[in-house]
Amino acid sequence: MYAIGINDAGHIVGNFQDSTTNHGFLASPIPEPKSLLLFGFGFGLATLAVIRRRKGAEVRGIRRPHE
């Protein structure tokens, strides 16, 4: 089984040979669980930073411009 490349839609294309014939394949990449976990962790940290920044401004009596 050999991956040849990635098409314009982002799918992996390639070919493989069984005992009688060559076959082509098209595969959709799926993120690994570790990648999704890391993305979720980073998104959570960014959300906490925004919440903490807003609360800090309220404690110091600083009003945000759009309020």
N, C-alpha and C positions, 0 to 999 in steps of 0.2 A: 504494500500500500504506500503510495507516494502522494504527498500534497504538492500540487504544482504552483498554486498561488492563491491570491485573494481577489475576487471579482469586485466590480463597482458597488455591489450591494453589501459588501463586507463578508460574504460567505467564502469559506475555504473550499477550493476545488482541487480535484486530483483524480488519480486512477489506481486501480488494482487489478491483478490478474489472478483468476482462479485456475483450475486445471484445464479449462477449455477456452476461456474467453477473457478479453480485457473489459473492464467495467469502469465507468466514470462515477464519481460521487460528488455530492454537494453537502457541506456540513455548516451548521450555524454555530459560531463560537458561543459558549456559555461560560460566564465568569465562575471561577472557583469559589468555594465557600470562604476561603481566607480573604479573597479580594473583597467580597461583599461585607465581611465582618470589618475589615479595615475601613471601607467606605462608610459604613454605619457609625463606627467609632469616631471618625473624623467629622462627620456631619453632626453627631451629638456634641462633640467638643465645641464646634463652631456655634451651635445653638446655645450652649451654656455660656459661652463668652458674650454673646449678644444679650442674653438675659442679665448676666452679671453687670455688664456695662450700663444697661438701662437702670437697674436698681441702684448702682453707684451714683449715677447722675441724680436720681431722685433724693438720695440721702444727702448729697451735698447741696441740694437746692438749685441745681442747674436745670433749666428747662430746655428741652429739645426744640429746635426751630419750628417744627411743624405743629406744635401744641398750642 
